[in-house]
Amino acid sequence: MSNGVRPLSLLALRDNIRAWPGGTGEYKIAGNYGPVLGPHQDAQEKGYDQTLWLLGEKITEAGVMNIFVVLRRDDGGVGLFTPPLDGTILAGVTRESVLDLAGAHSSRTTLPDLPHTMRLHPAEREFTISELQQWLVEGRLLEIFAVGTAVIVVPITRIGYEGEEMILPSFEGGLGPVGRALHTRITDIQDGRVEWDGWSVVCD
């Protein structure tokens, strides 16, 4: 696969809560990782790679990664949503990088293999599992991917929820156009092939 990225499947959970409002969910501490091991093992036993954490119906995170959805907008643009930092979401560096790079596309830069005319609209926005199902039925859902330090950008192609399967858009090579463009640009910056906005520091 291009970029060596294997798509993930997720089991959406409502009974197990990864992080409660007012707790420590926004911090990268060991206490946020131990409690997820049991549900993660259950998800794997059911044939899924990771868990999709819900708070009620609200989507929060995918495993220990931030999650993004790519939607077709009525105005012809492309929306890129991720849950807001409400105290239950980890403020990941890769998450912030994706928002920044997507917002710069077609104005300050052009992301790899995306048309300069494509208008990306990144936003922090709450969304629910029901909305996800509706967007999929309407044909507006273009891509779903998760981001994190280790994986950078990884596609999600299947979600199990209350005994039903949501089969999401999939692409040759794993990542869709937006996810692939972001993955390529971030790794180019990390490897020193591209210098962007002072993110890289030359060391003697």
N, C-alpha and C positions, 0 to 999 in steps of 0.2 A: 504494500500500500504506500501511496505517497506520504512522505513525512513520517512513515512508520507508525501511523496512528490507527489503533484498532477501536471500532465503535463500542460503546458501552450500552448495557441494558440496565434499567433501574426498576426496583420494586418500591412503589409509593407507600409510605407508612403514615398512618394517622395516630395509632395507639402508642407508638414510641415517639417521644419528643426529643429532638437533638438539643434544642436550646429554648429556654423559656424567657419571655420578656423580663428584663430586670436581672437576668443572670449573667453568666460569663461567656455567652455564645459568640460575642464579638472579639474575644481574645484568643490568641494562639497559645493555649496552655494545655498541659497534659490532661487535665480534668475534663476537657471537651472531647477527648478521643477515646478514653477507656469505655464509657457507656455505650458507644456506637458499635462495639465489637460484636455483641450478641445479636442485635438486629442485622448487622452485616452478614454474619454467618448464616442466619435464617434466610436472608435474601439469596445467598449463594446456593443453599440447599434447594431452593425453589427454582434455580436456574437463571438467576440474575447476577450481574457483576457487582452492583452497588445498591444503596438505598436512596430513594428520593424523600427527603424529609419534609413533612407537612406540619403546619400549625393550624389545626382546623382543616380548611381547604386551601389555605395559603401555602404556596411553594416557598421553601426557604433555601435549602442547599441540596447538592447531589453528592452523597457520601461526605467527604471532607473538602468538597470543591464548590466554588461559586457556579451558578447556572445562568445561562443566557438563552433567550428565544429570539429568533429572527422572523419577523412578520412582514407580509406584503401590506402596504398601506393603501388606502383609497386614493391618495393623491399621486400614486405611482412610486413613491419613495419606499424605503425599507426601514422598518423599526427594529431596534435592537434593545431588548429589555432585560434587566436584571433586578432582583429584589433590592430595595433600599436598605441602607445600613440603619436598622431599627433597634440594634442591640442584640439581635439574634443571628446576625450575619457577620461572618468573618470579613474584615476589610482587607482582602488579599491584594498584593501588589500586582498580580497578573490581571485581576479584575479591574483595577484602576488603569492599568496599561491598555486593556481592551477598550474601555470607555474613551480614553484619551485619543487613541489611534483612530477609532471609528469616527469620533467627532471631527478629526482633522481631515478625513478622506474628502477629496474633491475641493477642499479649500486650501489646506496647507501641504497636502501630500496626495498621492494616489496609491492606494494599497495594491499589492501585487495581483494582477489578473482581474481586477475589478474595473468596470468602465468608469472613466472620470465623471461621466454624467450620472452615475448612480448616487442617489442622495441617501446616505445613512443617517438615521436619527436615533442615536444612543440615548437611553434614559433609564433612570432608576425608578422602578414602578412595581407595585405589588400586583401579583397575578395568581390565580387559583388553578387547581387541577381541572375544575369545570371549564374555565376559560380555555385552558389548553386543549381540552376535548373539543370545544366549540370551534376554535381556530383550525384544528385539524380537519373537522368535518367541512368547514367552509372553504378549505383549500388555501387559507391565508398563512398557515404555518410553513415556513420555508426551511428552517434548520433549528435544531436545539444542540447546544454544546455546553460543556463544563470547562472551567479553567482553574488552574492551580500551578504552584511552583514547579512540581515534578512533571505534570502532563502537558503544561502550557495550554493547549486547546485540544479537547477530545470530543468527538461527536457522540450523541446519544440517539439511538435508532429504535429503542423499544422501551415502553414503560408499562409495568403491570400495576393495575389499580382495582381493588375490590373484585378480583376474579376475572377482570377483562384485560385485554391487551391493546395498547395503543401502539400501532406500527407507524413510526415517524418517517419523514423523508430520509432516504439514504442515497449515497453518492459513491461512484467509483473512486477508490482511493480513500474512502472514509469520510473526510470532511467535505462539507458543502462550500460553495464559493466564498461566503463571508468568513466562515471559520478558518478555511484554508489560507485566505489572504492575511488574516490576523496572526495565525500560527507562523506563516512564512516571515512576516515583517518582524515579529517579536524575536524569532530565532536569528534573523539577520542582524538585529540590534545586539543581541546577546553575544553573537560570534564575531562582532566587529565589522561585518560587511556593510552595514548601514549605520550612519551616525544620525541620531534623531533627538532634537530638542534638549541637548545636554544630558541625556540619560547615561551616556558612556563617558568614562573617565580614563584618560591615558595615563598609565603608571610607568614611571621610570624603572 
